[in-house]
Amino acid sequence: MPVGEKLPFTIHLEELRSRLIICSIAVGLGFCICFAFKEKLFDILRMPLLSVLPEGETFIFTGVAEAFFTYLKMSFIAGLIVAAPVIIIEFWMFAASGLYPKEKRMLGPIVILSAIFFLGGALFGYYGVFPFGFAFFQAFANETIRFMPSVSGYLSFASKLLLAFGLVFELPIVITGLARLGIVTVDFFRKNRKYAILLFFVTSAILTPPDVTTQIMMSIPLMLLYEISISGALLFGKKRYKG
């Protein structure tokens, strides 16, 4: 299609439908594959907590179907992750059809970097925060209070925390993009650094469990990412605010 030529709206809808069907099939296949290895996947997910539990302690489930539905939920989440490359490619192919060559060159790296930063945030949460956070929680157990985590409660807790860390690691992409578009400047971020730090602690308090240790462990990477974001904005957005 020649550059600048517009396709009928119905064509876009049909293409979107086709892309969504492909994504749904990919997620379905990913779910089936992950459900076949559900025990091994849950073993990987629960490893950080098991490492701090007393010897002989393990997970429990109190509802009749709790373990079954926990495996279903975990397999669906893992299936989304497995299908993520297909979803990203389909999104790219749909979006690229309506973009100019210059916009395509910009969007491609953004999509790839966003995926890398999200994965990096989730891995940081798993390896860097989980062991310390779970050790903190387990320390409240004593002779009268026994720590007995349930499978559904742990999956919900762990998935939300991993999602939170993945999202906050997108900060450099967002700030650099805003600077590149000329919406904000590097000076704006420098002058409002103290407010940003306060916002990080508030955000950490909302996204993480109500303990100071986990909140600090999320706030510190946010502050580092903020400084990285300023450098990125200075490097890639400087042409927008030179004067």
C-alpha positions in Angstrom: 0.0 0.0 0.0 1.4 3.4 -0.9 2.5 5.6 2.0 -0.3 7.8 3.2 -3.1 5.8 1.6 -5.9 4.9 4.0 -7.6 1.6 4.2 -11.4 1.3 4.9 -12.3 1.0 8.6 -13.8 -2.4 8.0 -10.5 -3.7 6.7 -8.8 -2.7 9.9 -11.5 -4.4 11.9 -11.1 -7.6 10.0 -7.4 -7.5 10.4 -7.8 -6.8 14.1 -10.1 -9.8 14.4 -7.6 -12.0 12.6 -4.8 -10.9 14.9 -6.9 -11.4 18.0 -7.8 -14.9 16.9 -4.1 -15.8 16.4 -3.3 -14.4 19.8 -6.1 -16.4 21.4 -4.9 -19.6 19.8 -1.3 -18.8 21.0 -2.5 -18.2 24.5 -4.6 -21.4 24.4 -1.7 -23.5 23.3 0.5 -21.9 25.9 -2.0 -22.7 28.6 -2.2 -26.3 27.5 1.6 -26.7 27.5 2.0 -25.0 30.9 -0.9 -27.0 32.5 0.9 -30.2 31.4 3.9 -29.0 33.5 1.9 -27.4 36.3 3.6 -29.1 39.2 7.1 -28.1 37.9 6.0 -24.6 37.3 4.6 -24.2 40.8 7.8 -25.7 42.2 9.7 -22.9 40.5 7.3 -20.2 41.7 7.3 -21.4 45.3 11.1 -21.9 45.6 11.8 -18.5 47.2 9.3 -19.2 49.9 10.3 -22.8 50.5 13.9 -21.6 51.1 12.8 -19.7 54.2 10.2 -22.2 55.6 11.2 -24.4 58.5 12.2 -28.0 57.5 9.1 -30.1 56.9 6.7 -27.2 56.3 4.9 -26.9 53.0 1.9 -25.3 51.3 -1.7 -26.1 52.1 -5.1 -25.6 50.5 -8.3 -25.3 52.5 -10.9 -25.3 49.7 -12.0 -28.5 48.0 -11.1 -27.2 44.5 -8.5 -24.6 45.6 -5.5 -26.5 44.3 -7.1 -27.2 41.0 -8.2 -23.6 40.3 -4.8 -22.4 41.4 -3.1 -24.6 38.8 -5.6 -23.3 36.2 -4.8 -19.7 37.1 -1.1 -20.3 37.2 -1.2 -22.1 33.8 -3.1 -19.2 32.2 -0.6 -16.6 33.5 2.3 -18.8 32.3 0.5 -19.3 29.0 0.3 -15.6 28.5 4.0 -15.3 29.1 4.8 -18.2 26.6 2.5 -16.6 24.0 3.9 -13.1 24.6 6.3 -13.2 21.6 3.4 -14.1 19.3 1.2 -11.3 20.9 4.0 -8.8 20.5 4.6 -9.8 16.8 0.9 -9.6 16.0 0.5 -6.2 17.7 3.5 -5.0 15.8 2.2 -6.2 12.4 -1.2 -4.6 13.1 0.2 -1.3 14.2 2.9 -1.1 11.6 0.4 -1.3 8.7 -0.8 2.2 9.6 2.6 3.8 10.4 5.1 5.7 8.4 8.6 4.3 8.0 10.0 6.7 10.6 7.3 5.7 13.1 8.0 2.1 12.5 11.7 2.6 13.3 10.7 4.2 16.6 8.0 1.8 17.6 10.1 -1.4 17.0 12.8 -0.6 19.6 10.2 0.6 22.1 8.3 -2.6 22.0 11.5 -4.7 22.4 12.9 -2.6 25.2 9.6 -2.6 27.0 9.5 -6.4 27.0 13.1 -6.5 28.2 12.5 -4.0 31.0 9.4 -5.8 32.1 11.2 -9.2 32.2 14.1 -7.5 34.1 11.7 -6.1 36.7 10.0 -9.5 37.2 13.3 -11.3 37.6 14.5 -8.6 40.1 11.3 -9.2 42.1 11.8 -13.0 42.0 15.5 -13.2 42.8 16.1 -9.9 44.6 12.9 -9.2 46.6 11.1 -12.5 47.2 13.8 -14.1 49.4 14.1 -11.1 51.7 10.4 -10.3 51.8 9.4 -13.9 52.6 12.0 -14.2 55.3 10.6 -11.0 56.8 7.0 -12.4 56.8 8.1 -15.8 58.1 9.9 -14.2 61.1 6.5 -13.3 62.6 5.8 -17.0 63.1 6.3 -18.2 66.7 5.1 -20.9 69.1 1.5 -19.6 69.1 1.4 -18.4 65.4 2.2 -20.9 62.7 3.0 -19.8 59.2 1.0 -22.0 56.8 0.8 -20.4 53.3 -2.0 -21.5 51.0 -1.4 -22.3 47.3 -4.0 -19.8 46.1 -2.9 -17.0 48.5 0.7 -17.5 47.5 0.0 -17.5 43.7 -2.1 -14.3 44.0 0.6 -12.6 46.2 3.5 -13.6 44.0 1.8 -12.8 40.6 0.8 -9.4 41.8 4.2 -8.6 43.1 5.9 -9.8 39.9 3.5 -7.8 37.8 4.2 -4.7 40.0 7.9 -5.0 39.6 7.6 -5.6 35.9 5.5 -2.4 35.4 7.6 -0.1 37.5 10.7 -1.1 35.5 8.9 0.5 32.5 9.7 3.9 34.0 12.7 4.7 31.8 10.7 3.9 28.6 7.8 6.2 29.7 10.0 9.1 30.8 12.3 8.9 27.7 9.2 8.7 25.5 7.7 11.8 27.1 10.9 13.7 26.6 11.3 12.5 23.1 7.8 13.8 22.3 8.6 17.2 23.9 5.8 16.8 26.5 8.3 17.2 29.4 12.0 18.2 29.7 14.9 16.9 31.6 14.8 20.1 33.8 11.3 19.1 34.9 12.4 15.8 36.2 15.5 17.2 37.9 13.5 20.0 39.6 10.8 17.5 40.8 13.1 14.8 41.9 12.1 15.1 45.6 8.4 14.8 44.7 9.2 11.8 42.5 10.9 10.0 45.5 7.9 10.7 47.6 5.6 9.3 44.9 7.8 6.2 44.6 7.3 5.4 48.3 3.6 6.0 48.0 3.4 3.7 44.9 5.5 1.1 46.6 3.1 1.2 49.6 0.2 0.6 47.3 1.7 -2.1 45.0 3.6 -4.1 47.6 2.5 -5.9 50.9 2.2 -3.7 53.9 5.8 -4.1 55.2 8.6 -1.5 55.2 11.2 -3.9 53.9 9.4 -4.8 50.6 8.4 -1.2 50.1 12.0 0.0 50.4 13.2 -2.7 48.1 10.9 -1.5 45.4 11.5 2.2 46.1 15.3 2.0 45.7 15.2 0.5 42.2 12.6 3.1 41.3 14.9 5.9 42.3 17.7 4.3 40.3 15.4 3.9 37.3 14.4 7.5 37.6 18.1 8.6 37.3 18.5 6.3 34.3 15.4 7.8 32.8 16.8 11.3 33.1 19.9 10.1 31.3 17.8 8.5 28.6 15.7 11.7 28.2 18.9 13.8 28.0 20.3 11.5 25.3 17.2 10.9 23.2 15.0 13.9 23.9 17.5 16.7 23.9 16.6 17.9 20.4 13.1 18.6 21.7 14.1 21.1 24.3 17.2 22.7 23.1 17.0 26.4 23.2 
